[in-house]
Amino acid sequence: MADQAQDVVTWKTASPGVTAVTLERPPANALGIPLLDGLHLAMDAAEKAGDVKVMVITSAIPGFFAAGADIKHLSSIDAASFTAYGDKMREINDRLAASELLSIAAVDGVALGGGLELAMACTLRVAGPRGAFGLPEVKLGLIPGAGGTQRLPRLVGRGRALDIMLTARQVPADEAYRIGLVDRLTDGDAVAEALSLADQLVGPSLPAQVAVVRTVDAAFDLPLSEGARVEVDEIGKLFTDGEAAEGIAAFVDKRKPRFR
């Protein structure tokens, strides 16, 4: 398979409102430039489609979600190129986290380093029995550099985040679920579980759902009084730019709302 963006990342409609994005860069979905560019292409397509609400990101490589940064690429570049590469990894993660679409990482294999950082940038994470998670950068004399040091403590707390990063250990799926790194755990097919969750997410109003994500994130980033102001502001936007009027009218009329 040619190592081009359109070859290593593909996407298709899984169900109405849901796009399934598949990573396939053997042997382990290392996050090289083609895969990062491919993720941007997949997001471009989903955002331009006009009818997509949820993206499910998964892997076609058995045993791997994404194994992290492309170490072979790192070994051949200088400090400036390393910084540029890190910027590209952060760019896709930040774009995913800030997207007006919801996203789910379906993980039934290892998600290490940049792979875990990618999964943490998604709105939600679903793990299968083979899921394993870690940020092992200290073994290379590095630290996570694509949002890992910031997103992991927000998900699992300071002590657990330090435990995971300082030991460089892999966290099994059941522990990841217990500590809040994973939102849903299945004994079966992680992709099927993620697609089922995606179908549940399609029904409600997407602007309202995105507003929920913003206000919950504000709870971690801002003092209570400022977070409450974000909540008030987001409610106002749902009346002017969102679908609150339609939702309320549908409730009064005892009909199904016609959300976009």
C-alpha positions as CSV (number, residue, x, y, z in Angstrom):
1,M,0.0,0.0,0.0
2,A,1.3,3.4,-0.9
3,D,2.1,5.6,2.1
4,Q,-0.2,8.5,1.1
5,A,-2.8,10.3,3.1
6,Q,-5.7,9.0,1.1
7,D,-4.4,5.4,1.5
8,V,-3.7,5.3,5.2
9,V,-6.9,7.1,6.3
10,T,-10.3,6.2,4.8
11,W,-13.8,7.1,5.7
12,K,-17.4,6.1,4.9
13,T,-20.9,6.6,6.1
14,A,-21.7,4.1,8.8
15,S,-25.3,5.2,9.4
16,P,-27.3,8.4,9.0
17,G,-25.2,11.2,10.6
18,V,-22.3,9.0,11.4
19,T,-18.9,8.8,9.6
20,A,-16.5,5.9,10.3
21,V,-12.9,6.9,9.9
22,T,-10.4,4.1,9.7
23,L,-6.6,4.2,10.2
24,E,-4.6,1.7,8.3
25,R,-0.8,2.4,8.2
26,P,0.9,-1.0,8.8
27,P,2.4,-2.2,10.9
28,A,1.1,-0.2,13.9
29,N,-0.5,3.0,12.7
30,A,2.5,5.2,13.5
31,L,1.4,8.8,13.3
32,G,3.5,9.8,10.4
33,I,2.8,12.8,8.2
34,P,0.6,10.9,5.8
35,L,-1.7,9.6,8.6
36,L,-1.9,13.1,10.1
37,D,-2.8,14.6,6.7
38,G,-5.3,11.9,6.2
39,L,-7.1,12.7,9.4
40,H,-7.4,16.3,8.2
41,L,-8.9,15.1,4.9
42,A,-11.4,12.9,6.8
43,M,-12.4,15.9,9.0
44,D,-12.7,18.1,5.9
45,A,-15.0,15.7,4.3
46,A,-17.2,15.2,7.5
47,E,-17.5,19.0,8.1
48,K,-18.3,19.7,4.4
49,A,-20.9,16.9,4.1
50,G,-23.5,18.9,6.1
51,D,-25.3,15.9,7.5
52,V,-22.6,14.4,9.7
53,K,-22.9,14.7,13.5
54,V,-20.5,12.1,14.8
55,M,-17.1,10.7,13.7
56,V,-16.0,7.3,14.9
57,I,-12.2,6.8,14.6
58,T,-10.9,3.3,14.6
59,S,-8.2,1.1,13.2
60,A,-7.9,-1.7,10.6
61,I,-4.6,-3.0,12.1
62,P,-5.3,-5.9,14.5
63,G,-4.0,-5.2,18.0
64,F,-3.3,-1.5,17.3
65,F,-5.3,1.7,17.5
66,A,-2.2,3.9,17.0
67,A,1.2,3.1,18.4
68,G,2.3,6.7,18.6
69,A,4.8,9.0,16.9
70,D,6.7,7.8,13.9
71,I,10.0,7.0,15.5
72,K,11.8,6.3,12.2
73,H,10.8,9.7,11.1
74,L,12.0,11.3,14.4
75,S,15.4,9.6,14.0
76,S,16.0,11.3,10.7
77,I,15.1,14.9,11.6
78,D,16.7,17.8,13.4
79,A,15.3,19.9,16.3
80,A,13.5,22.3,14.1
81,S,11.8,19.5,12.2
82,F,11.0,17.8,15.4
83,T,9.2,20.9,16.6
84,A,7.3,21.1,13.3
85,Y,6.3,17.5,13.5
86,G,5.0,18.0,17.1
87,D,3.0,21.0,15.8
88,K,1.3,18.8,13.2
89,M,0.3,16.3,15.8
90,R,-1.1,19.0,18.1
91,E,-2.9,20.6,15.2
92,I,-5.0,17.6,14.4
93,N,-5.7,16.9,18.1
94,D,-6.7,20.5,18.8
95,R,-8.9,20.6,15.7
96,L,-10.6,17.3,16.7
97,A,-11.2,18.6,20.2
98,A,-12.6,21.9,19.0
99,S,-14.7,20.5,16.2
100,E,-18.4,21.3,15.9
101,L,-18.9,17.5,15.4
102,L,-18.7,14.9,18.1
103,S,-16.1,12.2,17.9
104,I,-15.5,8.7,19.4
105,A,-12.3,6.8,19.5
106,A,-13.0,3.0,19.2
107,V,-9.9,1.3,20.7
108,D,-9.4,-2.4,20.7
109,G,-5.6,-2.5,20.7
110,V,-2.7,-0.4,21.9
111,A,-3.1,3.4,22.0
112,L,0.3,4.7,23.0
113,G,2.0,8.1,23.0
114,G,0.5,10.1,20.2
115,G,-2.1,7.4,19.6
116,L,-3.5,7.9,23.1
117,E,-3.2,11.7,22.7
118,L,-5.4,11.3,19.5
119,A,-7.9,9.2,21.4
120,M,-8.0,11.7,24.3
121,A,-8.8,14.5,21.9
122,C,-12.0,12.7,20.9
123,T,-15.2,13.6,22.7
124,L,-15.5,10.0,24.0
125,R,-13.6,6.8,24.1
126,V,-14.8,3.2,23.8
127,A,-12.5,0.3,24.6
128,G,-12.6,-3.4,23.7
129,P,-11.0,-6.2,25.7
130,R,-7.6,-5.8,24.0
131,G,-7.4,-2.0,24.6
132,A,-4.2,-0.8,26.3
133,F,-3.3,2.8,26.9
134,G,0.0,4.6,27.8
135,L,2.2,7.6,27.4
136,P,5.7,6.0,27.4
137,E,7.7,9.0,26.2
138,V,10.0,9.1,29.2
139,K,11.5,5.9,27.9
140,L,12.8,8.0,25.0
141,G,14.0,10.8,27.1
142,L,10.9,12.9,26.1
143,I,7.5,13.9,27.4
144,P,4.1,13.7,25.7
145,G,4.0,16.7,23.3
146,A,0.7,16.6,21.6
147,G,-1.6,17.4,24.5
148,G,-1.0,14.4,26.6
149,T,0.3,16.1,29.7
150,Q,-2.8,18.4,29.7
151,R,-5.6,16.1,28.7
152,L,-4.7,13.0,30.8
153,P,-4.8,14.8,34.2
154,R,-8.2,16.3,33.2
155,L,-9.5,12.8,32.6
156,V,-8.0,10.8,35.4
157,G,-6.6,13.3,37.9
158,R,-3.1,14.4,38.8
159,G,-1.8,11.4,40.7
160,R,-3.1,8.8,38.2
161,A,-1.8,10.8,35.3
162,L,1.7,11.0,36.9
163,D,1.6,7.3,37.7
164,I,0.9,6.5,34.0
165,M,3.5,8.9,32.5
166,L,6.3,8.5,35.0
167,T,6.2,4.6,34.9
168,A,5.6,4.6,31.1
169,R,3.3,1.6,31.8
170,Q,0.4,0.3,29.7
171,V,-3.0,0.6,31.3
172,P,-5.3,-2.3,30.5
173,A,-8.9,-1.6,29.3
174,D,-10.6,-2.5,32.6
175,E,-8.4,-0.1,34.6
176,A,-8.7,2.6,32.0
177,Y,-12.5,2.4,32.3
178,R,-12.3,2.4,36.1
179,I,-10.2,5.5,36.3
180,G,-12.2,7.4,33.6
181,L,-9.7,7.3,30.8
182,V,-12.3,5.2,28.8
183,D,-16.0,6.1,28.8
184,R,-17.4,2.8,27.7
185,L,-16.0,-0.7,28.0
186,T,-17.2,-3.7,26.0
187,D,-16.4,-7.4,26.1
188,G,-17.2,-7.6,22.4
189,D,-16.4,-5.4,19.4
190,A,-15.3,-1.9,20.3
191,V,-16.2,-0.6,16.8
192,A,-19.7,-2.0,17.0
193,E,-20.1,-0.5,20.5
194,A,-18.8,2.9,19.3
195,L,-21.1,2.9,16.3
196,S,-24.1,2.0,18.6
197,L,-23.1,4.9,20.9
198,A,-22.8,7.2,17.8
199,D,-26.3,6.3,16.7
200,Q,-27.5,7.4,20.2
201,L,-25.7,10.7,19.8
202,V,-27.3,11.5,16.5
203,G,-30.8,12.0,17.8
204,P,-30.4,15.1,20.1
205,S,-29.5,18.6,18.9
206,L,-25.8,18.8,17.8
207,P,-25.4,22.5,18.8
208,A,-26.7,21.7,22.2
209,Q,-24.4,18.7,22.6
210,V,-21.4,20.8,21.5
211,A,-22.4,23.4,24.0
212,V,-22.5,20.7,26.7
213,V,-18.9,19.8,25.8
214,R,-17.8,23.4,26.0
215,T,-19.4,24.1,29.3
216,V,-18.1,20.9,30.9
217,D,-14.6,21.7,29.6
218,A,-15.0,25.2,31.2
219,A,-15.6,23.5,34.5
220,F,-12.0,22.2,34.4
221,D,-10.4,25.3,33.0
222,L,-12.1,28.2,34.8
223,P,-13.2,29.3,38.3
224,L,-16.9,28.4,39.1
225,S,-18.2,31.9,38.5
226,E,-16.5,32.2,35.1
227,G,-17.6,28.7,34.1
228,A,-21.2,29.7,35.1
229,R,-20.9,32.7,32.7
230,V,-19.9,30.4,29.9
231,E,-23.0,28.3,30.6
232,V,-25.2,31.4,30.4
233,D,-23.5,32.5,27.2
234,E,-23.9,29.1,25.6
235,I,-27.6,29.0,26.5
236,G,-28.1,32.3,24.8
237,K,-26.4,31.1,21.6
238,L,-28.7,28.1,21.5
239,F,-31.6,30.5,21.1
240,T,-30.0,32.7,18.5
241,D,-27.8,30.3,16.5
242,G,-28.9,26.9,17.8
243,E,-32.0,24.8,17.9
244,A,-33.6,25.6,21.2
245,A,-36.6,27.3,19.7
246,E,-37.3,24.2,17.6
247,G,-36.8,21.8,20.5
248,I,-39.2,23.7,22.8
249,A,-41.8,24.1,20.0
250,A,-41.7,20.4,19.3
251,F,-42.1,19.6,23.0
252,V,-45.2,21.9,23.2
253,D,-46.6,20.5,20.0
254,K,-45.9,16.9,21.1
255,R,-44.0,16.1,18.0
256,K,-40.5,15.0,17.1
257,P,-38.1,18.0,16.8
258,R,-36.7,18.7,13.3
259,F,-33.1,19.2,14.3
260,R,-30.6,19.7,11.5
